[in-house]
């Protein structure tokens, strides 16, 4: 096949929750090849993302790939594991060889290794396909042994004795999984795994069914039985087989006033017999009716060994399930062919007959019938273009019925794959690059491409990636040749209808010997990395007339191995190559820092300085760090011998927040200077608090905004938002900022973030949220992302295209309607579908006596668009007015009536809304509301709609006063509707009569300032009337809040791997701990909870997505709750849990102690995302890590 040129492709990147993150169109491509660049922000959710490539947006994806988005540090070492050849059995002690090396080539000397050996029982062996071993009703639990740790020698070698667990039962196979971690000097682990099938402890019995799945009722169930010795060879054994029918009944009983049940199983023997196994399979069979059965095979001579398997018989079995064909010995004379060759097919049937030879791939290519004899037959086959890149050749030998000889028909089936040499479709690719290179310079790479046809244009992409990054997930270099020319799965279904034939001699289903099958095999931003990552991509490079493509990569301060990966293609051919380049200095400095520090933390920078080549002798050292305090004991130099390693630990103390550069300069014995630059982020991980102050500035008065407003916050953590005039009364700028910072992104939240920007464009610009073009772009992006969640019937899903949430449909349609009214483009078809969906749901809405929130909202949106029926509006206002149960619902029906000019009924509904607001039914509780609402949200919505509808039936002043009271925590619904009320109330947000540092202010007055960059700002009222001022400060408090909360309690405990509680003082580096978070609701509620546990800098999470040892599922002492989503970041653990109970629940994850020091330990928090006043926090503390 040739490349498809000119076909536009769309790449769609989706987050772990299925929400589309971004999409990109490639309209043209190069010779059918397309390159997409899709940035992922620092605040993106962590986890498994999905990339889809689509040619038609309405059709399935043409390609789909998952990828991990995680916080990570590249590996610096690699190691290999090896067990000795020969027999290893459960319970043995065997040496494990470890060979460690740094990725810059030096031996991994002095590195600690540890790990586990886990024994798992198996029921199958690759050497005996289809056979089962051991009793199906006997559980053999896994056993885990912890290996005694060790340290690698100067050559990076270590031998660890592995004491394998003893097998509980010896009549089945076992495999051992060695999960080994070798720790870098900092204690960070690099993990590798070795799986080895063990030799049996003794003889075993294998049982293989001669049917597929279920046996038909009234037929015979047949099994092959074979004995296997401890050497995995067929063995002799005397056995007894028994086929039982198994019946289970359930006995109900009452105990302590409660009904319960327990199963009672009864077995009745169907057939039994004794068999001598002499190294070959023996078939046993017995008739069965409908029901559940088991076959038990037990040894009679020697130590007891048994195997059993269960199966079912019944009317639902396929007619041919018990009649699998014999295995036909079949092979081809070569492994691969060229077009035009003659392939020779060899088949060896046990009887003469007719052979049906079929060649197929994703379709049948050719078929022919050949008469064959018993024994070897050679059949020539012509290899044609239709064979493509490879084809399957099958042969079915059929023996006709012979009544005289008493033989039923029989058939045997075999299959083999023929690979076709791609010839000119395979490009010969070679990467020309040096074997080694120096860092801090250009790496020049040339890709030599052979096989490009004359006149064809070819392209190459070249990637240069740190091998330490690729090893984290075991990434394999791209191999398009294998994809296009490798063996494909057979695309033709083979159906065997033999079992439906009638036995010509006795009218019963034919009884034949059966053989086997073919025998040929949240928007919180994580700290930035401490060092620059090496991951470069050239994009498409055109191959020149000399057959070469060239690229250059600027290698930073890096020591390690860079893997070069090239992919070449043209209209008719593809190829690839890869090569490793060693990048290092003659003296390598590996510097290890914590991922981050908190202000006031004291830690260490670990320097491991290794000689790799060049002169030896005195090495000069100079370490500087602007903004950080270093210890006084840093040496000015040291002596370094050949292949020697010097280890230094330098004290570091953090001050204010920021990203601080550290510089390590070495002067080699021959006078060269080698500089390593690192970045150490200093972050306050503690929860921020916001404080709002409102005051009036009289005529002629001046207020000076200076650093005094940040005295209660930790240095460097504060920011402030100040506004004056109309915006200040409801603190609109602070609400706009809070919505902009909101870390989650369901459909409701996307609409809530974008809706205020429709009306507060100037304010958003003044706050630094972007210029007019950027604000417009954010609104358009919100519209696009929301429409990706629209289903085919016009409805919207909370996280993906879905339906069933009528109120959400109305809310999103309201946003789209308002956006269209403000001049933004909403596709006509999508908007029409949204309106049709609302109209259909209104038409089919059920009658109600209480509720109507979704119906009222839909009627309001439809009325604004002129699509509601006046009769419906008047019916609901006249007959069902008191059935609408919330103030917002009543107000929305009033707004709908006002849209059609019926102000009388509109005012009556607004009066009803005011009544519901003034007379709530009891205290507000933490329960699900279908409209995502609270009473505060309803007040803001009532005021908004009353003003928009021109109704004076509500007490606007009272509502304004209630909304002007500061609320410590607000949901997105409360924030957006308060902003909408402010917009409706204000009209013009401009401020007159104010000056800033002597300059008159025009337009809306709002400023956002950071504590670190604040210069005093004098705000003077130059008018003859007082002006409202609102100041909101945000930061981490100097004195942490004590543990506590409202509606919830949260507790954080640390345990060792055996479940013993531990304290966080004097934790040794490399120690693994389990963090357990217990959340206890005060009463039964219904909430979408977000749990946030910031880390102290001395601990790092063992991310289970990157390390098998980070998986807590193997800890039998731990009981945890399922999380809808969880993230393992470099500075925190986050999880989302839907909880509808008053019972406590637990979450857990694994951490490891790294750099020694004393660290601030922030509080863990839990919060109801839609009722953020329901929240709790733990104590803030301190932890220490020691050597």
C-alpha positions, 0 to 999 in steps of 0.5 A: 500500500502507498501512503495516503497524502493530503488527508487531514488528521486530527489529534485528540488528547484526553485526560485520565477522566476521559475529558478532552484536553486539547485537539490539533488539526494537521491539514496536509502532512508530509508523504502521509506522515503527520507530526503533532505538538500538544503541550501539557501544562504543569497543572494538568492531571496526572495519570494515564492519558489517551491520544486518538488520531482521527481522519473522520471525527464521526468515525472511530479513531484510526490510531489510539495510544495511551501515555503517562503524565506523571511527576518524575526524575530520570533514572541515573543508574541501570542494572541487570538481574540474573539467576543461575541456569538449571533447576530452581524449586520453591523453598530453595536458596539461590544466588541473584546476581546484580550488575549495576552501572551509571548511565554515563558508563561508570560502574555502580559502586556502593549502591544499596539493593533490596527487594522481594521474591514473590511466589505465585502458583500457576495452573498452566505450563507453556510447554504443555498448552491447554493442560491444567495442573492442580486442583481448581478448588484448592487455593495456593496463596502467594508467598513473599520473601523479603531479601536481605539487602546488600551493597554493590562492590567497586565493579557494581556487582552484588550477589544476593541470596534469595530464599524462595518461599516454600510452596503450600501445595506441590502438585502445580507449577510455580513462578517467582517474581523478583522485584529488586530496587537499587537505590541511588545515593539519595535513597531514590530507587530504580526498579527492575523485575525478573520473572522465572518459572520454577521447576516442580517440587515433584510430579504433577498431573495435567488435564486437557479438555477435548472440547471448547468451553461448554459440553453439549447436553447428552454428549460425552465430556473427554479429557486428555490426562498426562503425568509430568515429572519434576524434570518437566518431561512426561512421566509414568504414573498410576492414576484414578479419574473420577467425574462428579456432578456438582450441585449447590443448594442454598440453605437459609437460616435466621440468626439474631433476628437476621436471615442469612444463607450458606451454600451446601455442595453435593457431589454425585459420581458419574464415572470413574476408572484407573489408568496407567500413564506411560509418558503419553496422553491418555483420553478419558470420557464420560456421558454428561447431562445438563449441569455443573461437573468436575473431573478429579484425577488422583495418583495411586502409586507414590506420594499423593498428587491430584488435579481437578477441573470444573466444566459445564454441560447444557443446552447453551453449548455450541453443537460442535464444542466437544469436537475439536479437530486433530492437530495436523503437522504443518510447516513451510520450507522458509521463514520468509519469501519474496513475491514470485517465489514458490513456497513449499508446504509440508504436511504430515497427516496420519491418514490419507484424504483430501487437503483443503489448502487456504492462504489468507490474511484479512481475507481469503487469498486462495483455496485449493483441494489436494489429495494427500497420502498418510505421511509426508506431502509437499505442496507448492504454492505461488507467492503473489502480490496478494500475499501482501506483507505476510499471509497465513497458510492453513491446511485441513485434511479430511478423511471420508467415512468408511462404513466397511472399515467402521470409520467415521469422517475425521479431519485435522487442521494446521496453520503456519505464517509466511512472512513476505520480504518487503523489498523496496518498501523497507528503507535502510536507515543508519544513524551516524553519530559519535559513540560519546560526546561532551555535555554543554554543546551541540550533538550533530547527527546525520541519518543515512537513508538507503532504498529511496526510489529515484524521484521520491521525497523522503522524510526523517524525524529524529528524537534524542531522549535521556535513556533514564527517562525511557527506562522509567516505563521500558519505552521501546524505540519506534519500529514502523517496519514491524508495524507495517511488515510484521506478523498481523493477527489473522483477520479471517474467522475459521468455523468448524462445523464438524460437530453438526454432522450426523454419524452415518453409522448410528445416527448419533453425534460422531465420536472422534479423538480430538487434538489440540490447536496448531502447534507452532506457537487538580490544577496545583502546579508541581515544583519544576525539575531540579535539572534540565531534562533531555528530550528533544525532537527534530520534527520532519527533516527532508532527506537530501539528494545525498540520502542524508538528513541532518539534525543538531541538538544542544545538549545541556549540562547532562551526564548519561546516555542519550538514545537517538531514535530515527523514523524515515518514510516516503510515499512508498517505504518506511524504516527506522534506526536507533543508537545510544550516545554516551554523554559525559564529562571526564569528571562527572558530578551527580547532584541530588536535591530534594524535589523542593523545600519549604521556607525554613527547611534544612536539608542536604545536597548530595554530590557524588563526584566520579572520575571517568577519564583523563588526568587525576589529582587535585580537583577544585570545588566552588558551590554557590546558591543565590537565595539559599543558605549553604553550610560553612564546611564546604571544601575548596577542593579534594584529591581524586584518583582514577575511577574514584568516587568522592561523596560530599553532603552539603547543608542547605537551608531554604528562605523565601519562596522562589526557584533558586539556582545552585551552581557547582563548579569543578576545576579538573587537574588539567585546569578545565572548569566543569559547571553544573547548574541546578534549580531548587524550588522553595514552595509553601505547600500549606493551604492558603487562606483568604481574608477580605476587608471592606471599608470606605474611603472618604473624600480626600482620604488616601489608603496606601497599599504596602507590605503591611497587609502581608504581615500575617502571612509567611514571607513571599507567599502573599498576594492581594486583590484591591478594587474600588467603586462599583466592583468593590461591594461584592468583591467581584475581582476576588471572585473572578480570580478564585474561579480562574484558579479553580483546579478542577474542570467538569462541564459545570466548572468550565461554564462557570469559569467562562460565563463571567468573562463574557461581562467582566472583560475589562476587569479580567484584563486589569487583573492580568488574566490576559488582554482582550484577545486572550480573554476572547480566546479563553471563552472560545476554548471553553465553548469548544471544550464544552461542545466536546461533551455534547452527546448526539441528542444534544445533552451534555455530560459532566465529564464527557459526552453523556446525557441524563442531567437536565439541569446541567443541560439547561445551565450549559445551554444558558452559557451558550445562549449568553455567549452567542448574544455577546458575539461569540461563535457557537456552531449553529448545529450544536446550539440547535441540538442543545435547544432541541434537547431542552424542548424535548425534555420540557415536552416530556417532563413528568408532573411534579408536586415539588421540584421543577428546578431543571424544568424552570431553567430550561423554560427560561433559556428557551424563552430567551431564544423565543423557543418556549410556548407561552401556554406552558409558561402561563400554565406553570405560573398559574397552576404549579407555581407553588410546586417549584421548590427553590427560589432560583427555580421560581425566579427562572420561571419569572424571567421566562415570563418577562422575556415574553412581556408578561410582567404581571405573572413574572412579578408574581413568580419573583414574589414567590421566589422572595417568599421561598428565600425568606422562609427556608425549610429548616437548616441547610444540609449537606445533601445532593441537589440536582441543581448544584445549588446552595442558598447563597447561590439561590440568593445571587441568582434571584438578584441577577434574574430580577434585575435582568427581568426588570422586576421590583418584586424582590427586596434588592437591597436586602439581597445585596446586603446578604451577598456583600457579606464575606463568605470564607469558602464559596463553590463555583456556582456561588461565585459565578452567580454572585458575579452575575448579580454584580454585573447586573447591579453595576451596569458600568464598572468604571471608577471616577474620582480616584488617583493611584500614586498621583495619576488619575484612574480611568475605567474599572479600578482593580489591581493584583499585587504579589508580596515579593514585588509590591511597591507602595501604592497610594490610592486617593479619593479625589471626588466629593463622595466616599468610595467603597474599597475591598481588599482581599489578601491571600497567602499561607499564614505565619501560624498554621491553623490547628487541626479541625474542620466542619462536617468532617475530621481527617487523620493522617498516620504513618506505618511501616510495611508490616502495619506498625505505626511509626513517628516521623522523627529520625526516619532513616534515608531509604525507609519506606512508609505507608501513609494512611488518611482516615476521613470521618464524616460527622453525619450522613451526607452526600459529597464529591470530596477532594483529599489533598495531602502535601508532602514534607520535602524529606519524603517522596511518593513511590508512584505505583504507575512507575514502580511496582513496589509502590502498589499497596494492594499487596498489604493485607493489613490495609483496607482502603476505599476506591477513589474516582481519581488519584494523583501521585505528584512530586509534592502531594497526593490527591484523590477524588472520592464520592462519599454518601455515608456517615461511615469513615473511610481510608486512603493510602499511598507509599512514600520513601525517605530521601535527603537527610534534614528537618522539614516542615510537614503541611496539613492534609485537607479534605473538602466538599467541592460543591459545599467548600465550607464542609472541610477538615484539616490535620495538624501541621508538623515537622519531620526529620530524616537521618542517614 
